[in-house]
């Protein structure tokens, strides 16, 4: 998915125009004000929790598959939901104190909420522009969206450059997250700098998984997991590189997005890992309370007589929470030129088989839980 000379040259006008965009100053005409308010209301309605956000991304992609980022956001948001329910599932509550579970959930939920709060109005404004067949992106500043993305959407409206739009949204959302979440001292102290946060990286528990429905023949199909490990999440450049690799993984090869989309359409998002591996996970807790933990898995299969790992649905264990409005700022005004980041693709991501990697991660955490149980009696 590297740039050809033609593609690079075609994007030069965009680089020169990044600084020539409007800001929200004069009052809007009545129709424009109504459009802005409707978009804000619809965004708020779908930003209730991870389930609603994840569903909204997929619904948008169904209608506008040319906006690749929406499918990527849907799949990454599923992973955020799985991470949230892991905090109340079979294993992590045996390693983390209740306050740590709550702090981690607040961190994941705030990030998920912030990205939707910023990105979904952009998607809705594009949808409205398509419906009216006119460019409405001058309204982006009135929705709190960066000047960077105004230039990008104007470019996309003229060129339908799907790849550049996706990469730009990755850059935008990660810079937005950096300013709104990662620099927040409360999350720095409660999550980012904590030993459990580092432990997850050491044990390689941070995996982003894309289930894909692979058709074997007319008789059947199987589910394959592809994805990426997450390292150094606290680093903005690394998060952007990860986003690019995930985009390349999803859209860089024949039929990958079709296979992921097929699975997403057939399996509603619940937050439970039962969604993709019901042979190992169950949203009902079958473990007898009070007993010391016994390792359940061997070679990614249940041991004889073992019950499935408890993986609750999101709404079983987490209620919607109220979010404070984000800070009023434009990250791009403080960043200068991001042209080199925008046009440089990362190394091509191969469709890495993650079934075995994820099995190994599960085994590591199971043994960590079992060891802790023995130490604590």
Residue pairs with C-beta under 8 A, 6 or more apart in sequence:
1 163
1 248
1 251
1 252
1 345
1 348
2 345
2 348
3 11
3 343
3 345
7 161
8 343
10 159
10 161
11 155
11 161
11 164
11 342
11 343
13 155
14 151
14 152
14 155
14 164
15 337
15 339
15 343
17 151
17 154
17 155
18 147
18 148
18 151
18 337
18 338
18 339
20 151
21 147
21 150
21 151
21 154
22 138
22 141
22 150
23 141
23 147
24 141
24 142
27 33
28 36
28 139
28 142
32 136
32 139
32 142
35 125
35 128
35 136
35 139
36 139
36 142
36 143
39 121
39 124
39 125
39 128
39 143
40 121
40 143
42 120
42 124
43 116
43 117
43 120
43 121
43 124
46 52
46 53
46 55
46 56
46 116
46 120
47 53
47 113
47 116
47 117
47 120
48 320
49 109
49 314
49 315
49 318
49 320
50 77
50 80
50 81
50 84
50 109
50 112
50 271
50 314
51 81
51 269
51 270
51 271
51 314
51 315
53 77
53 112
53 113
53 116
53 120
54 74
54 77
54 78
54 81
54 269
55 268
55 269
56 116
56 120
57 70
57 71
57 73
57 74
57 77
57 120
58 70
58 71
58 74
58 264
58 265
58 269
60 67
60 70
60 120
60 123
60 127
61 67
61 70
61 71
61 74
61 261
63 127
64 70
64 123
64 126
64 127
64 130
65 71
66 160
66 162
67 123
67 126
67 162
67 165
67 166
68 162
68 163
68 165
68 166
68 247
68 250
68 251
68 257
69 119
69 165
69 166
69 169
69 170
69 247
70 123
71 250
71 257
71 260
71 261
71 264
72 166
72 170
72 243
72 246
72 247
72 250
72 251
73 115
73 119
74 264
75 208
75 210
75 250
75 260
75 264
76 208
76 246
77 112
77 116
77 269
78 264
78 269
78 275
79 208
79 209
80 108
80 111
80 112
81 269
81 270
81 271
81 314
82 209
82 271
82 272
82 273
82 311
83 108
84 105
84 108
84 109
84 271
84 314
84 318
85 271
85 272
85 273
85 311
85 312
85 313
85 314
85 316
85 317
85 318
86 92
86 273
86 311
87 93
87 96
87 101
87 104
87 105
87 317
88 101
88 312
88 316
88 317
88 318
89 273
89 309
89 310
89 311
89 312
90 285
90 287
90 309
90 310
90 311
91 309
91 365
91 366
91 369
92 101
92 365
93 101
94 293
94 369
94 372
94 373
95 196
95 365
95 368
95 369
95 372
96 104
96 196
100 194
100 196
103 190
103 191
103 194
104 191
104 196
104 197
105 318
106 187
106 190
106 321
107 181
107 187
107 190
107 191
107 192
109 318
109 321
110 181
110 187
110 323
111 177
111 181
113 323
114 176
114 177
114 180
114 181
114 326
115 173
115 176
115 177
117 323
117 326
118 144
118 145
118 172
118 173
118 176
118 326
119 169
119 172
119 173
121 143
121 144
121 145
122 140
122 143
122 145
122 149
122 153
122 169
125 136
125 137
125 139
125 140
125 143
125 153
126 137
126 153
128 136
129 135
129 136
129 137
129 157
135 154
135 157
137 150
137 153
137 154
137 157
138 150
140 149
140 150
140 153
141 147
141 150
144 326
144 328
146 172
146 175
146 176
146 330
146 331
146 332
147 330
147 332
147 333
148 168
148 171
148 172
148 331
148 332
148 335
148 338
149 168
149 169
149 172
152 164
152 165
152 168
152 169
152 172
153 165
155 161
155 164
155 165
156 162
156 164
156 165
163 251
164 342
164 343
166 247
166 251
167 244
167 247
167 342
167 345
168 342
170 240
170 243
170 244
170 247
171 240
171 243
171 338
171 341
171 342
172 331
173 243
174 236
174 239
174 240
174 243
175 236
175 331
175 332
175 335
176 331
177 239
178 236
178 331
179 327
179 329
179 331
180 326
180 327
181 187
182 188
182 192
182 234
182 236
191 197
192 234
200 206
201 230
201 231
201 232
201 233
203 361
203 364
203 365
203 368
204 229
204 357
204 360
204 361
204 364
205 361
205 364
205 365
206 229
206 230
206 231
206 233
207 227
207 228
207 229
207 230
207 354
207 357
207 358
207 361
208 227
208 228
208 230
208 242
208 246
209 225
209 226
209 227
209 276
209 354
209 358
210 225
210 226
210 227
210 246
210 249
210 250
210 260
211 223
211 224
211 225
211 260
211 263
211 267
211 275
211 276
212 223
212 224
212 225
212 226
212 256
212 259
212 260
212 262
212 263
213 221
213 223
213 259
213 260
213 262
213 263
213 266
214 221
214 222
214 223
214 224
214 259
215 221
216 222
223 263
223 276
224 259
224 353
224 355
225 276
225 353
225 354
225 355
225 358
226 249
226 256
226 351
226 352
226 353
226 354
227 246
227 249
227 352
227 354
228 242
228 245
228 246
228 249
228 349
228 352
229 357
230 242
231 238
232 238
233 239
240 341
241 346
244 345
244 346
245 346
245 347
245 349
246 349
248 345
248 346
248 348
248 349
249 256
249 349
249 350
249 351
249 352
250 256
250 257
250 260
251 257
252 348
252 349
253 351
256 351
263 276
267 275
267 276
268 275
269 275
270 283
270 313
270 314
271 312
271 313
271 314
271 315
272 281
272 283
272 311
272 312
272 313
272 314
273 280
273 281
273 309
273 311
274 281
274 282
274 283
274 311
278 308
279 302
279 308
280 297
280 300
280 302
280 308
280 309
280 362
281 308
281 309
281 310
281 311
282 307
282 308
282 309
282 310
282 311
283 310
283 311
283 312
283 313
283 316
284 310
285 310
285 312
286 307
286 308
286 310
287 307
287 310
292 373
292 374
293 366
293 369
293 370
293 373
294 306
294 370
295 303
295 366
295 367
295 370
296 302
296 303
296 306
296 307
296 308
296 309
296 366
297 303
297 306
297 309
297 359
297 362
297 363
297 366
299 359
300 355
300 356
300 359
300 362
302 308
309 362
332 338
